[in-house]
Amino acid sequence: MNALGFEQHGGVEQVKLLDVPRPAIGPHEVLLSVRAAALNRLDLWVLEGWPGLRLTWPHIMGADGAGVVVAVGESVTRFHAGDRVAVNPTLCNDPTDRFARLGQDNMCDDFAIFGEHVDGLFAEFAAVPERNLLPLPDGVPFETAAAASLVFVTAWHSLITRGRLRPGESILVVGAGGGVNTAAIQIARLVGARPIFVVGSSAAKLAQATALGADEVINRSETDWGREVYRLTGRRGVDVVVDNVGAATFAQSLRALRRGGRLLTVGNSSGPRFEIDNRYLFSKHLTIIGSTMGTSVDYETVMGLVFAGRLRPVIDTVYSLRDAVTALARLRDGDVMGKLVLRIPHAESEPA
């Protein structure tokens, strides 16, 4: 089968279309005919590698996907061949894990993500545990499900499950174009947070943020956005900041918070190491809340809202699997508004 991956860490030039065997499935897995998959910054980080990351070569990329079940393991009971499904990218393979028993499967000791710790979904076929599948309604395109999965479960778990965002609270989203940020704007709007401030790098991205529900947008290339947020809130600050950028923005995000405010972080695209002025934390009674991916309940909840049309992933461009390297280069260069999606054609879908 065709799959997109790499055989050593490095840059986008290491990525190529591979011819690899179809995966065998275990008793609790299905063989998924992947019809659409979506790119994430995670794909580039895994490609680059980091100390302690151990992969089996070649490594197949991709955390997000949706498709059709073509075969099921002997212990699978909820799905059958022909079922349309979306894939929860968060893996917890030990149901006896203490966190799994509490429903916190994104905190399992053996926590993994498709395409990061194990082979991913940039392939014609993938072996997927039954517990990671969600039925996909007939009217929802595969591309929509794939584009929504990782970013919406990440944003929902951060804002709602961990951050306890409430109606009437003010919120600042640092970044306007990425998938998690476009999801966060919509979720904040859905739950009644007001006003919603968004910092972005271009007029086009900020226009998109306004269309998604932002009340105030700030172009960071034209003004000191930390001071501007402070001015727009009457020198009060906001209740909640969502910051997935890290080193380049964390200090300003802390300054933008009101007394008793909360900073939510799920990533660090500009770097993971930075200094914190502790005076902001103790003098303003601030809370920093970390969050990674989401639980199965989070996934089912937020994807149900996507399926119902109350939330929608922003899709920039749909590429073919053979053009995936071009898509990865665009993601690397940052010229993206929303999600880049791969459409994976199948001449046939039955396993040999």
C-alpha positions as CSV (number, residue, x, y, z in Angstrom):
1,M,0.0,0.0,0.0
2,N,1.0,3.6,-0.3
3,A,2.0,5.5,2.8
4,L,3.7,8.8,3.6
5,G,6.7,8.6,5.9
6,F,10.4,8.8,6.5
7,E,13.3,6.6,7.3
8,Q,15.4,9.0,9.3
9,H,14.9,12.3,11.1
10,G,15.4,15.6,9.4
11,G,13.6,18.1,7.3
12,V,10.7,17.8,4.8
13,E,13.2,16.5,2.2
14,Q,13.3,13.2,4.2
15,V,9.6,12.6,3.6
16,K,8.5,10.3,0.7
17,L,5.8,8.1,-0.6
18,L,6.5,4.6,0.6
19,D,5.3,1.2,-0.5
20,V,4.7,-0.8,2.7
21,P,2.7,-3.9,3.6
22,R,-0.9,-3.4,4.8
23,P,-1.0,-3.7,8.6
24,A,-2.2,-6.8,10.4
25,I,-5.0,-6.2,12.9
26,G,-5.3,-7.6,16.4
27,P,-8.5,-8.9,18.0
28,H,-9.6,-5.5,19.2
29,E,-8.7,-3.6,16.1
30,V,-10.2,-2.8,12.7
31,L,-8.5,-2.4,9.3
32,L,-9.4,1.1,8.2
33,S,-9.5,2.2,4.6
34,V,-8.3,5.8,5.2
35,R,-10.1,8.3,3.0
36,A,-8.9,11.6,4.4
37,A,-6.1,12.7,6.8
38,A,-5.0,16.0,8.1
39,L,-1.7,17.7,8.8
40,N,-0.6,19.1,12.2
41,R,2.5,20.8,13.5
42,L,3.1,17.6,15.4
43,D,4.0,15.9,12.0
44,L,6.9,18.3,11.6
45,W,8.1,17.9,15.2
46,V,8.1,14.1,14.9
47,L,10.0,14.4,11.6
48,E,12.6,16.5,13.3
49,G,12.8,14.2,16.3
50,W,13.9,14.8,19.9
51,P,15.9,12.9,22.5
52,G,14.0,9.9,23.8
53,L,11.7,9.5,20.7
54,R,12.1,6.0,19.5
55,L,10.5,5.1,16.2
56,T,10.3,1.9,14.1
57,W,11.6,2.6,10.5
58,P,10.1,3.5,8.2
59,H,7.7,5.7,10.2
60,I,4.3,6.5,8.8
61,M,3.1,10.0,9.6
62,G,-0.3,11.5,10.5
63,A,-2.4,11.8,13.7
64,D,-5.8,12.7,12.0
65,G,-7.9,10.5,9.8
66,A,-11.3,9.2,8.8
67,G,-12.4,6.4,6.5
68,V,-14.3,3.1,6.1
69,V,-13.9,-0.1,8.0
70,V,-12.9,-3.0,5.7
71,A,-12.2,-5.7,8.2
72,V,-12.6,-6.3,12.0
73,G,-10.8,-8.3,14.6
74,E,-12.4,-11.2,16.3
75,S,-13.3,-9.3,19.5
76,V,-14.7,-6.1,17.8
77,T,-18.4,-5.8,18.5
78,R,-19.4,-2.1,17.7
79,F,-18.2,-1.8,14.1
80,H,-18.6,-3.8,10.9
81,A,-17.1,-3.7,7.4
82,G,-18.6,-0.7,5.5
83,D,-19.0,1.6,8.5
84,R,-17.9,5.2,8.1
85,V,-15.8,6.3,11.0
86,A,-13.6,9.1,12.5
87,V,-10.5,8.3,14.4
88,N,-9.7,9.7,17.9
89,P,-6.0,10.4,17.7
90,T,-5.3,9.8,21.4
91,L,-4.2,6.2,22.2
92,C,-4.3,4.5,25.6
93,N,-3.7,0.8,25.1
94,D,-4.0,-0.4,28.7
95,P,-7.7,-0.3,29.9
96,T,-6.5,-1.2,33.4
97,D,-4.4,1.9,33.7
98,R,-5.4,4.0,36.7
99,F,-6.1,7.1,34.6
100,A,-8.0,5.1,32.0
101,R,-10.3,3.7,34.7
102,L,-11.1,7.3,35.7
103,G,-11.9,8.2,32.1
104,Q,-8.7,10.2,31.7
105,D,-7.2,8.2,28.9
106,N,-5.1,11.1,27.7
107,M,-3.1,10.8,30.9
108,C,-2.3,7.0,30.7
109,D,1.2,5.9,31.4
110,D,1.3,4.4,27.9
111,F,-0.2,7.5,26.3
112,A,0.5,7.7,22.6
113,I,-0.7,9.6,19.5
114,F,-1.1,8.2,16.0
115,G,1.8,9.4,13.9
116,E,3.9,10.4,16.9
117,H,4.7,7.3,19.0
118,V,3.2,4.7,16.5
119,D,2.5,4.6,12.8
120,G,0.0,7.1,11.7
121,L,-2.8,7.6,9.2
122,F,-1.1,9.0,6.1
123,A,-1.6,5.7,4.4
124,E,-4.2,3.8,2.4
125,F,-4.8,1.5,5.3
126,A,-4.3,1.6,9.1
127,A,-4.9,-0.7,12.0
128,V,-7.0,1.2,14.6
129,P,-8.3,0.1,18.0
130,E,-12.1,-0.2,18.2
131,R,-12.1,2.2,21.2
132,N,-10.6,4.9,19.0
133,L,-13.5,4.9,16.5
134,L,-16.5,7.1,16.3
135,P,-19.4,6.6,13.8
136,L,-19.3,9.2,11.1
137,P,-22.8,10.3,9.9
138,D,-23.4,9.9,6.1
139,G,-23.7,13.6,5.5
140,V,-20.3,14.5,7.0
141,P,-17.4,14.5,4.6
142,F,-14.3,12.5,5.5
143,E,-12.2,15.6,5.1
144,T,-14.3,17.5,7.7
145,A,-13.8,14.7,10.3
146,A,-10.1,14.4,9.6
147,A,-9.5,18.1,9.9
148,A,-11.5,18.5,13.1
149,S,-10.3,15.6,15.2
150,L,-7.0,16.6,16.9
151,V,-7.5,20.3,17.0
152,F,-11.0,20.3,18.3
153,V,-10.4,17.6,21.0
154,T,-7.3,19.6,22.0
155,A,-9.1,22.9,22.2
156,W,-12.2,21.4,24.0
157,H,-10.2,19.6,26.6
158,S,-8.1,22.8,27.3
159,L,-10.9,25.3,27.3
160,I,-13.8,23.4,28.8
161,T,-12.6,20.3,30.7
162,R,-9.4,21.8,32.1
163,G,-10.0,25.6,31.8
164,R,-13.7,25.6,32.9
165,L,-14.4,28.5,30.6
166,R,-17.8,30.0,31.5
167,P,-20.3,32.3,29.8
168,G,-19.5,35.9,30.2
169,E,-15.7,35.4,30.8
170,S,-13.4,37.3,28.5
171,I,-10.8,35.3,26.6
172,L,-7.7,36.1,24.5
173,V,-6.6,33.6,21.8
174,V,-2.9,34.1,20.9
175,G,-2.8,33.2,17.2
176,A,-5.4,33.4,14.5
177,G,-4.5,31.0,11.7
178,G,-3.7,27.6,13.3
179,G,-6.2,24.7,13.7
180,V,-6.3,24.7,17.5
181,N,-6.8,28.5,17.6
182,T,-9.6,28.5,15.0
183,A,-11.2,25.7,17.1
184,A,-10.7,27.7,20.3
185,I,-12.4,30.8,18.9
186,Q,-15.5,28.8,17.9
187,I,-15.7,26.9,21.2
188,A,-15.4,30.2,23.2
189,R,-18.2,31.7,21.1
190,L,-20.4,28.5,21.5
191,V,-20.2,28.6,25.3
192,G,-20.9,32.3,25.6
193,A,-17.5,33.7,26.5
194,R,-17.4,37.5,25.8
195,P,-15.5,39.4,24.6
196,I,-13.2,37.2,22.5
197,F,-9.9,38.8,21.7
198,V,-7.6,37.3,19.0
199,V,-4.0,38.2,18.2
200,G,-2.9,37.4,14.7
201,S,-0.1,38.1,12.2
202,S,-2.0,39.3,9.1
203,A,-5.2,41.0,8.1
204,A,-6.4,37.9,6.3
205,K,-6.1,35.7,9.3
206,L,-7.7,38.3,11.5
207,A,-10.6,38.6,9.1
208,Q,-11.1,34.9,9.3
209,A,-11.0,35.1,13.1
210,T,-13.7,37.7,13.0
211,A,-15.9,35.5,10.8
212,L,-15.4,32.7,13.3
213,G,-16.7,34.8,16.2
214,A,-13.9,37.1,17.5
215,D,-15.1,40.4,19.0
216,E,-11.8,42.2,18.9
217,V,-8.8,41.4,16.7
218,I,-5.2,42.8,17.1
219,N,-2.5,42.7,14.4
220,R,0.7,41.9,16.3
221,S,2.8,43.3,13.5
222,E,1.3,46.7,14.0
223,T,1.0,47.1,17.8
224,D,2.1,45.8,21.2
225,W,-0.7,43.4,21.6
226,G,-0.2,43.0,25.3
227,R,-0.7,46.7,25.9
228,E,-3.6,46.8,23.4
229,V,-5.5,44.1,25.3
230,Y,-4.9,45.9,28.5
231,R,-6.3,49.1,26.9
232,L,-9.3,47.4,25.4
233,T,-10.3,45.9,28.7
234,G,-10.1,49.2,30.6
235,R,-6.7,48.2,32.2
236,R,-8.4,45.1,33.7
237,G,-7.0,42.3,31.6
238,V,-8.8,39.1,30.5
239,D,-10.1,36.1,32.4
240,V,-8.5,33.5,30.2
241,V,-5.6,33.4,27.7
242,V,-5.0,30.5,25.3
243,D,-1.3,30.5,24.4
244,N,0.0,27.7,22.2
245,V,3.0,29.7,21.0
246,G,5.3,29.4,24.1
247,A,8.6,31.2,24.3
248,A,7.7,34.2,22.1
249,T,4.4,35.1,23.8
250,F,4.2,33.6,27.3
251,A,5.4,36.7,29.2
252,Q,2.9,39.0,27.3
253,S,0.1,36.4,27.9
254,L,0.7,36.5,31.7
255,R,0.6,40.3,31.6
256,A,-2.7,40.3,29.7
257,L,-4.5,38.4,32.4
258,R,-6.7,40.0,35.0
259,R,-6.3,39.2,38.7
260,G,-7.3,35.6,39.3
261,G,-6.9,34.8,35.5
262,R,-6.0,31.5,33.9
263,L,-3.4,30.8,31.2
264,L,-4.1,27.7,29.1
265,T,-1.3,26.1,27.2
266,V,-1.2,23.0,25.0
267,G,1.9,23.7,22.9
268,N,5.0,25.7,22.3
269,S,5.5,26.3,18.5
270,S,8.1,29.1,19.1
271,G,10.1,27.1,21.7
272,P,9.6,25.3,25.0
273,R,12.0,27.1,27.3
274,F,11.5,30.6,28.6
275,E,11.7,32.7,31.8
276,I,8.6,33.6,33.9
277,D,8.4,36.7,36.0
278,N,7.0,35.1,39.2
279,R,5.7,38.5,40.4
280,Y,2.9,38.2,37.9
281,L,1.9,34.8,39.3
282,F,1.7,35.5,43.0
283,S,0.7,39.2,42.9
284,K,-2.2,38.6,40.4
285,H,-3.1,35.2,41.8
286,L,-2.7,33.6,38.3
287,T,-3.1,30.0,37.3
288,I,-1.2,28.2,34.5
289,I,-3.1,25.2,33.2
290,G,-1.4,22.6,31.0
291,S,-3.4,20.3,28.7
292,T,-2.6,17.6,26.1
293,M,-5.1,16.1,23.7
294,G,-8.4,15.0,25.3
295,T,-10.4,12.2,26.8
296,S,-12.7,9.9,24.8
297,V,-15.6,11.7,26.3
298,D,-14.2,15.0,25.2
299,Y,-13.7,13.6,21.7
300,E,-17.2,12.3,21.4
301,T,-18.7,15.5,22.8
302,V,-16.9,17.9,20.5
303,M,-17.1,15.8,17.4
304,G,-20.8,15.5,18.0
305,L,-20.9,19.3,17.8
306,V,-18.9,19.2,14.6
307,F,-21.2,16.6,13.1
308,A,-24.2,18.7,14.0
309,G,-22.7,21.7,12.2
310,R,-22.4,23.8,15.4
311,L,-18.6,23.8,15.1
312,R,-16.6,23.5,11.9
313,P,-13.0,23.0,11.0
314,V,-11.4,25.6,8.8
315,I,-9.9,23.9,5.8
316,D,-7.3,25.8,3.8
317,T,-6.5,23.3,1.0
318,V,-7.1,19.6,0.2
319,Y,-4.2,17.8,-1.4
320,S,-3.7,14.3,-2.8
321,L,-1.5,11.9,-0.8
322,R,1.1,12.2,-3.6
323,D,1.3,16.0,-3.1
324,A,1.7,15.7,0.7
325,V,5.3,16.9,0.7
326,T,4.1,20.1,-0.8
327,A,1.5,20.4,1.9
328,L,4.2,19.7,4.6
329,A,6.4,22.4,3.2
330,R,3.6,24.9,3.4
331,L,2.9,23.9,7.0
332,R,6.6,24.4,7.8
333,D,6.6,27.9,6.2
334,G,3.5,29.0,8.2
335,D,1.5,30.2,5.2
336,V,-1.7,28.4,6.3
337,M,-5.1,29.5,7.5
338,G,-6.7,26.5,9.1
339,K,-6.0,22.9,8.2
340,L,-4.3,21.2,5.3
341,V,-6.0,17.9,4.4
342,L,-4.9,14.9,2.4
343,R,-7.5,13.0,0.3
344,I,-6.5,9.4,-0.1
345,P,-8.0,7.7,-3.2
346,H,-8.6,4.0,-3.3
347,A,-8.8,1.9,-6.5
348,E,-10.3,-0.8,-4.2
349,S,-10.9,-1.0,-0.5
350,E,-11.2,-4.7,0.3
351,P,-8.1,-6.3,2.0
352,A,-6.3,-8.9,0.0
